[in-house]
């Protein structure tokens, strides 16, 4: 379809007659018909352009409000998480956190390896509001949860034997059962995400975290063991399940079991690459805990988990933005011409990267200090790990903000290929780095391990006409300027 500008130019040429044309005007029926059609087409195109512009303005306004609530949500969540860690690290031994990190890694691994992208499918699908599709998603979600619980029962004795830890026999099935509870959550939560209903999701998340913290802290006071963490998670899961069906807060349909053939086909077609991607992502992103769990003590693994959690805050903030606002917003722009889609995507991406660069610099210079001030002295050895892990998050932010565009275009295979490369790199480099350089080598390997993922997604974005590498160079330059400024200020303050 021609643009309104080009059609107007053609009309101008058609209606501007030379002197010779005026002397001998062309009164043919074909020419009058052509002019009439051009006028009609131009009016239609202009009207369509106005409608698209108006719809985009409305969507941008909704996205701005969603961004505000996302920032509030994550700011409150981080505050609660810091308070939670500060309290629990004084009530529980590092071994409890190390053991919980290992169990959560195993459960998250099984969960990711069975993920076919039900949530992303609802967000990007044109049938995302269809009750038949939503009920099919809910049914598959429940079946998947039951399967994960069965797998956790099978894995429990195997993992207990591998890690020489009998408590895994009960911990793994317990967390597996929590997955079953979560699988019954209403799909109205996904519908809220699809339509950028971040404010309502914020109310659910923040109340769940506060109540979960209170329950966990009380349990830790009564019985200071890893089970305090499990009970806190169980309470949070039940609370989210109940509220997800409270339609005054989370409006939508009432879910029922349904397996529609067409819906299953579309879900599997979209999710086949996501299944491979998330399986690889598990081995890549969780391999550090699985490998280090065999190389170091549970106490040291708990210290490392605290360092990873603190340093991961900037990435988690950007991920929250891209999942709750960026992806739904970009997905609604996918019908625009590709050059307009790319322009809109890059504009919002650059603003996200600027915010991420600032947060990463703060984490590099203040993360270690926060660990020593907020956490019990048993965790102070995590302070040197935080800056290294934070520096390694820059390229992570670059590809994390590229992924929504590729998923919106239905190109999930790049994520799968990238995660496969990431998986291979991390599994190879951590043991080798630990063997030659000890814990510092392992931490550096974790920080740099996902570089292959970045290169794959950059290549994919260029191939799909949404190239980001020029913007990446500019954003990296800004990040380096921020780092240099922080380093100079640190020298001035020290001097």
N, C-alpha and C positions, 0 to 999 in steps of 0.2 A: 504494500500500500504506500502511495506517495505521501510525503509530508505535506502539511498545509502550506508551508512556505513555497515548496516547489510547484504546487498546483496554482497558487496565487501568481507565481511568476509566469506560468504557462498562460493563465487567463490574461495577464497584462500583455503578453505578446499577441494573443489572439484578438484582443480588443483595441490594440493600437494600430491604426491603419496608416500606411504611407500615403503621400499625395496621390500617387497613381491609383491606389485602392479607393480613395475618396472619389476620384474622377470616374472610375468604373467599379463601383462597389460590387462585392461578391454576394449575390442574393441566393446562392444555392441552398437547397434544403438540407444537405449534409452538413454544411458549415454551421447553420443555425442550430442543428441538432447537437453538433459537437460542443458548441458554446454552452448550450443549455445543460448538457451532461456535465461539463466541467464545472459550471456554477453549482450544480446540485452536489457533485462529489466534493468540491471545496467546502461547501457548507457543512456536509456530513463530517468531513475530516476535522474541521474546526470545532464542531460540537463535540466530537469524540475526544479531541485534545483537551477541551475545557472540562469534560467529565472526568478524564483521567487525572488532570491537574487537581480538580476539586477533591476526588477520592484520595489522592496522595496526600493532600494537605490535611484531610481528616485523619488519615492513617498516621501521619507524622505527629499530629497532636496526641493521638492515642499512645503512640510509641514514646513520646516525651513524658507523658504521665506514667507510663509503665516503667520508664527508665528511673524516674524519681522514686517510685515505690521499690524498684529493684535495689537502688542504692540504700534506701532506708532499711529494706529487708536485710541486705547483706551487712550493713553497718551494725544493726542490732544483733544479727547472728554472730558476727565476729566478737562483739562485746560479750555476748553470752558464752561463746566458746572459750574466750580467754578466762572469764570468771570460772567456768566449768573446769578448765585445765588447772588453774591456780588452786582451786579447792581440792580437786581430786588427787592432784600430785602430792598434796600434803596428807591425804588420807590413805592413799594406796601406794604400794611399792612399785618401782619400775617394772618388775616382773609381770605385774598384772596388765600393764599397758602393752608389753611385748607379746604376752600370750594372746591378748585380745586382738592385737594387730595381725598376728598370724592367722587366727580363726576368721577374722573379717576378710582377710585376703583370700582365703580358701572359698568362703561363701560368695564373695563378690566375683571370684573367678568363675565359679559354676554358673552364677547369674549371667555374667557377660557372655559366657560361651553358649548360652541359650537365647541370646537377645536377637530378635529379628526386627528391631526398630519399630515396635508398636506405637510408642509415643511420637517419634518423628513422622511416622506415616499419617497419624491423625492430624498433625499440624500442617503438613504440606499437601495432603490429598484434597481434591475437589469434593470428595464425599465425606470430608471430615466431620460434618454435622449430621450425617445420616445415622439414625438410630440402629439400623441393621449393621452397619460397619462398626459402630461403637460397641454394640452388644457382642459382635464377633471378636473384637479386640479384648473385651472383658473376659469372655470365655477362654480364649487362648492364654490370657494372662493368668487365669486361675489354674488351668491345666499345667502351665509352665511352673507355677509356684509349687504345685503338688509334686511335680517331677524333681524339682530342686531339693525338696525335703527328702525324697527317697534317696537321691544321690548322696545327700549329707549323711544319711544313715549308713550307707555303704562305705563312704570315705572315712568315717570316724575311726574304726579300728586300724585302717591302713595308715592314716596320718599319725595316730597315737604311736604306732610302731616305728614309723620313719623318724619322728622327732623325739621319741623316748619320753613322751608326756601323756600320762594316763588321763589327765583332765580333758584332753581333746575328745575322749569317748562321749562325754556329756555335752561339752560346749558346742561341738559342731552340729549335732541334731537340734540343739536349742535354738541356735541362730538360723538353722534351716527352717524351723517351724515359724520363725518371725517372717521369713520370706512368704510363707503361705498366707499369713495374716495380711501382709502388704499387697499380695496379689488380688485380694478382694476389694481393694480401693476402687471407688467409683471412677468411671471414665470421665465424669464431669470435671475432674482435676485436669485431664488432658484437654478438654474443651475450654477450660479457663485459660490454659497456656496458649491454645490456638488463637484465642481472641484477645490476648494480651491482658487478661484479667489478673494482673499481678497484685493488686491491692488485696483482693480476697485471699489469694494464695499466701500473701505476706501474713495476714491475720492467723491463718492456719499454721504456718511454719513457726511463727514467733511464739505462739501460745504452746505449741508442741515442745519447742526447745526449752522454754521456761519450766514447764511442768516436768519434762524429762530430767532437767538438771536437779530440781527439788527432790524427785524420787530417787535418783542416783545418789545424791549426796546423803540423803537419809539412810539408804541401804548401806553406803560405805561407812557411815558412823556406827551402824549396828553390827555389820559384818564386813570388815575391810578386806574384800577379795575381788577377784575378777567377776564374780557373780553379781556384784553391785552394778557393774557396767551392763551386764546382760539384762537385768531387771529394768534398768532405766530405758534401754532400747525397746524392750517389750511393751512398756507402758506407752512410749511414744508411738509405736506401731498401732496399738489398739486405739489410741486417741485419734490418730489420723484416719483410721478406717471409719470410726463412728462419725466424725465430722464430715468426711467426704460424701456421706449419704444425707447430710442435713441440708436440704435444698434451699432453705432460707439464706444460708451462707454460700453454698456452692450449688447454684441452680443448674438444672439440666434434666436428663432423662433418668428413669429408674431402671437400672441394669437388670437383664435377665439372660439366661443361657441361650446362645444362638450360634450356629455355625453355618453362615451363608457361603456357598461355594464361590461366588464371584468375589466376595470380600476376602476370603481366605487366599484366593489366587492373587489378588492385588497386593495383599500384605506380604505374601511370600515372595512375589516378584520384586517388590521394593526392598524387602529385608534380607534377601539372600547375600548381598554384599556386606550388609551391616552385620550379619551373623559371623561371617569370616572376619570382618574388621574387629568386632568386639572380642572375638576369641583371641586374635593376635594381640589386641590391646591389653587384655588381661595379662598374658604372659609377659608383655613388655612393661606395663605400668606396675605390676605387682611382683615382678621377678626379683626386685631388690629385697623385699621382705622374705620371700621364699628362699632365696639363695643365702641371704645374710642370716636367716634363721638357723641354717646349718653351720655357718662359719663363726658366728659370735654367740654370746650368751643372750638369754631372753631379756636380761636387765639392760644390756647394751642395745639390743633391738628396740626396747622401749624408749631409750634416750634418742636413738635415731628417728623413731616415729614422731617424737615431739618436735625434733628439728625439721622434719619433712612437713609436718602440719603447719608450723609457724611460717616457714619459707613459702609454702604453697598458697598463702592468702591472696596475693595479687592474681595468680592464675585462677583461683577459685572465683574471685570477684568478676573477672572477665568472662569466665565460663558461665557464671550466673546471668550476666548481661546477655551473652550471645544466645543462651538457651531460652531465657524467658522473654527477651525483647528482640534481639538481633535476628534470630532464625525465623520466628513467626512474622516479623516485619518484612524481611527479605523475601520470604516465601510468597507473600502477597504481591510482590513486585515482579514475579517471574514471567508474567505475560507481557511486560514491557519490551520494546525493542532492545536487543542485547547491549547496544552502546549506552542506552539510558539506564538499563539495569546495572551495568558495570559502574557507571558514574554515581548512581545512588548508593550502591554497595560500598564503593571506595570512600565516599564521603563519610559515611557512618563508621566505617572501619578505622579510618585515620583518627577520628576522635577517641575511639576506644583504645587505640594504641598509645596515644598521648597520655591518657589516664593510666594505662598499664605501665608505661615507662616511668612515670612519677612514682607509682606505688612500688615498683621493683627497686628503684634507687633508695627509697626510704627503707625497704627491707634489707638491702645490702648493707646500709650503714647503721641501721638501728636494730635489726633482727636479733643479733647476738646479745645486744644490750638488754632487749626485752626478755630474753630467756633468763639472763642472770638476775633480773629484777622481779620477774613474775613467778618463776618456778622455784621449787625446792632445790637446794644445793646439789642433790643427787642427780639433777638433770642439767647442771651447768656445763657439762662437757659437750652439750648440743650446740653451744654458742658459736663454735668455729665452723660448724657444718652449715649454718643458716645462710651466710653470705655466698658460699659456693653454690648451694642449691638455688638460691635466688637469681644469681647471674645466669644459671643455666635455663631459667624460665623465659628469657627474652625470645628465643626462637620458638619456644612453645606458644607464647602469646601470638606470634606472627602466624603460625599455622592454625591456631585455635580460632582466630578471627577470619580466616579464609574458608574454613569448612562450611559455615552456613550457606555461602553462595553456591558451593558445589552440591550440597545436599538439596538446596532449593531447585537446582537444575536437574535433580534426579541422578546425579553422578556420584553415587556412593562408592563406586569401585576404587576411586583414588584413595579414599580413607582406608579401605581394606589393604591395598598394596602398601601404603605408607606404614600402617600398623604392623604388617608382616616384616618389613625392613627394620622397623623399630624393635620388634621382638627379637630378631636375630642379633642385632647390634647389642642390645642390653644383656642378653643371655651370655654372649661371648665375652663382653668387656668387663663385667663386674667381677667374675672369678679371677680373670687374668690380672686386673688392676689390684684386687685385694691381695693376690699372691705376691706381687712385686712391691706394692706401695702401702699395703695395709688398709686401714679404714679410710684414710684420706683418698687413696686411689679409688676405692669403691664409691665414695661420695662424688668424686669428679666424674666417674663413669655414669652414675645416675644422672648427674646434671647435664651431660652431653649426649646421653644415649638416644634421645629422640630427634637428633639432627636429621637422620634419613627421612623421617616423617615430613619434616619441613620441605626438603627438596622435592619429594614426590608431589606434595600438594601445590607447590609453586609451579611445577611442570604441568600438573593437571589444570590449574587455573589459567595458565597461558594457552593451553590447548583448547579450553572452552571459551576463549575470548573474554575472560575476566582477569587478565594478568595483574599480578600484585607486586612483581619484583621491584619496579621503580619506586613504588610507595614504600616497600620494605627498606630500600636503601636510605630513603629520606628519614623514615622513622628510626632506623638504627643510628643514623647520624644524630638525631635529636636525643636518643637514649644515651649515646656516648657523651654528648654535651652535658646532659644531666649528671652523669657519673663524674665527669671531670669537675663540674661545679661543686658537687658534694665533696669530692676529694679535697678541693682547694679550701672549702669552708672548714673541713675537718682539720686541715693543717693550721689554718688561721686560729681556730678555737684552741687547738693544742698548744700553739705558740704563745 
